[in-house]
Amino acid sequence: MPIAPAWQSENRAPRILIVDDDFEVAEPVKYALEDLGYTVTHVPDGNQGVSSIDIVRPDLMVLDMMMPGRSGFLVLEHLRRTKNAYVRVIMVTGNDGERHQAYARMLGADDYIHKPFAMERLTETVKRLLSEPFADGGVAGETSGNVVEGVDGMESIENDGGVK
């Protein structure tokens, strides 16, 4: 039986944690998501991302792959290892490598967006992921609804211009 996201059952705004060292990307994303009514926290590196998980208790993370200190992969590994299966994760990266995308999916990323991206693409992905119930057991990546998946089983948003 699907499980409703925590923000719905707790009757509060969804909490989003952005972990990205590039302020030129993170700040516009933060403002766009706040304008949609989300509670948004931004931290500039993977180490702060890990330490912020228990404090912020995010419903969704926007996670850069390549950062100083601790990569997005290591943050995602920590998140899943600590039984945070009910947190949606969007991995964002300038790296087009299919191996990285496959690894992110294996670790439990719900979506993978290539930089540069149109802000509307990111906000629509956030809205979609936050509205979907979790599969029983909270396994990330298992979603319900009409999600169009790519050949590798994960939706991939290609470069559209906009935010890089």
C-alpha positions, 0 to 999 in steps of 0.5 A: 500500500502506498505511503503518503509523503510526510509533509502531507500527513503532517499538514505542512509545507514540504522541506527541501534541502539543496546541497550545491557548491555553485551559488549561481545555481543554488540561489536561483533554485532556492528562490524559485522553490520558495516562491512555490511555497516550499521551505528551502535550506541551502548548504554549499558542500556535501559535508554540510549536506550530511550534517543537515539531513537530521536537522532539516529533515527534508522531504526532497533533496536537490543534490549536486554530484560534484562538490568539494569535501564530499560528493553528491554520491557520498551524501546519497549513500549516507542518506540511504544507509541511514534509512532515509528512504522517504526522502526524494532526491534529484541529482543535478550535474554537469556530467553527461556520463551514463555511468554516473546516471546509472550509479545515482539510480542504483544509490536511490536517486529519484531523478537525474537532471543535466546542467544547464537546465530550465528552471521550469524543468526542475520545479515541475520535477520537484512538484511531481516527486513531492506529490507521488506516494512512496511504495510500501517500504519507502524504496526510492525510485519506485513511483506511482502515476504516469511517469515516463521513464527512459531506456535505463528506467530513469527519467532524464531531463536533457539540456534546455538552457536556463540555469547551468 
